[in-house]
Amino acid sequence: MRAIVLTQYGGPEVLSISQVPDPEPGPGQALVRVRATSLNRADVLQRMGRYPEPDPKPTHEILGLDIAGEVAESPSGTFRPGDRVMALVAGGGYAEYAVVPERTLLPVPHGWSYEQAAAFPEVFYTAYDALTQIQVGVGDVVLVHAAASGVGSSAVQLLSAMGAQAMGTVGTAEKAARVLTLGAVRAIDYHQEDFVAVCREFTGGLGVDGILDLVGASYFERNLQVLARQGRQIVVGTVGGARATVALDLLLGKRLTVIGTSLRSRPPEEKMALAQAVKRHVWPLCDTGRIAPVIDRVYPWAEARDAHRRMESNLNIGKIVLSIS
Ligand SMILES: NC(=O)c1ccc[n+]([C@@H]2O[C@H](COP(=O)([O-])OP(=O)(O)OC[C@H]3O[C@@H](n4cnc5c(N)ncnc54)[C@H](OP(=O)(O)O)[C@@H]3O)[C@@H](O)[C@H]2O)c1
């Protein structure tokens, strides 16, 4: 098969399509003919050599955490050849074929293209899991940083569907407008406004109930300032740095909860459980059209270098997809 194999780390120019042996499904796995995959920030870091694949490492290092396509082989008979599926994978998405544990496969929602389906797993699993961990309830005010990103745009939609109030920080007016269309009650362009002041004003001085933070160190101190008493914060990403100073007096005084999370390093059983939870709670919202991934652009996979450049320049709103023809 053809795949984008990392043979060296570096800039987008290291990405090119080459020939590798077809993967073979093991026990409990299906072989999927991949029709589309999508970019995640992790791909950019992995390409640079800053985000190694978890063990066991494959023979060929192939980027890509999302796949959508049709089942080619299902040795257990759970799926029929041709079934339209999508899945979160630990790597190997930028390829014509991928092997996937069958329990992590979800059917492609009604009416979705493969490009839409490939934009779903990593960001919606991450957002759903993070919002579950901070126990978001109806009416809660939740601040989402980098709200126009892949994960952020998914979180905003989920919060709106859950009856919570999403506020979102973004870097441009265009992103602010888009986040509002996704259901946010307030978008904050951080070049124009201070999110602490805006959130305090919005909540009548109480602060926000939760924060889904995709930025990290540069926001950490201000996050603690803006959380309400017993507020919960989950740190999901560190695009703004990974080393922060913690104001323990705020943490103690307001009885705050701060959680860190990572999806990729989890054992397969936990990923299967998450896939099943998403199938139960989120997939029906997709099937009825209440929720849909935000597609920024679709590139043919031969143009993966341009796709990576776009993400690295922070230009994307939602997901960048690679179509595997
Ligand atoms: N823990 C996990 O399991 C997990 C899973 C998935 C993703 N993640 C992490 O979640 C984050 C988002 O991933 P994604 O794929 O959705 O990203 P993405 O679509 O590439 O969006 C990232 C956005 O972050 C904003 N940003 C970049 N640098 C920033 C900075 N220094 N300060 C403030 N904002 C900045 C930019 O938007 P603006 O123009 O609005 O600033 C950028 O477009 C990444 O850090 C990723 O590694 C973690």
The ligand as a Gaussian input file, in Angstrom:
#p B3LYP/6-31G(d) Opt

LIG

0 1
 N       -4.496000      15.512000      25.734000
 C       -4.986000      14.947000      24.643000
 O       -5.309000      13.761000      24.632000
 C       -5.162000      15.751000      23.402000
 C       -5.920000      15.257000      22.329000
 C       -6.114000      16.083000      21.208000
 C       -5.526000      17.352000      21.172000
 N       -4.761000      17.755000      22.225000
 C       -4.141000      19.091000      22.231000
 O       -5.190000      20.050000      22.107000
 C       -4.702000      21.199000      21.427000
 C       -5.605000      21.488000      20.250000
 O       -5.437000      20.461000      19.269000
 P       -6.098000      20.644000      17.819000
 O       -5.625000      19.525000      16.964000
 O       -7.551000      20.866000      17.990000
 O       -5.371000      22.024000      17.400000
 P       -5.513000      22.995000      16.170000
 O       -6.764000      22.759000      15.410000
 O       -4.192000      22.975000      15.474000
 O       -5.667000      24.432000      16.889000
 C       -4.723000      24.948000      17.753000
 C       -5.057000      26.433000      17.974000
 O       -4.459000      26.847000      19.193000
 C       -4.289000      28.250000      19.150000
 N       -2.935000      28.547000      19.615000
 C       -1.778000      28.138000      19.073000
 N       -0.751000      28.625000      19.786000
 C       -1.282000      29.346000      20.788000
 C       -0.729000      30.086000      21.863000
 N        0.589000      30.169000      22.060000
 N       -1.580000      30.713000      22.711000
 C       -2.906000      30.634000      22.545000
 N       -3.496000      29.939000      21.534000
 C       -2.688000      29.311000      20.676000
 C       -4.490000      28.686000      17.689000
 O       -5.780000      29.276000      17.585000
 P       -6.007000      30.860000      17.792000
 O       -5.699000      31.499000      16.461000
 O       -7.429000      30.961000      18.164000
 O       -5.060000      31.305000      18.861000
 C       -4.474000      27.360000      16.943000
 O       -5.196000      27.419000      15.740000
 C       -3.259000      20.883000      21.040000
 O       -2.419000      21.405000      22.049000
 C       -3.213000      19.376000      21.066000
 O       -1.917000      18.884000      21.281000
 C       -4.574000      16.989000      23.323000

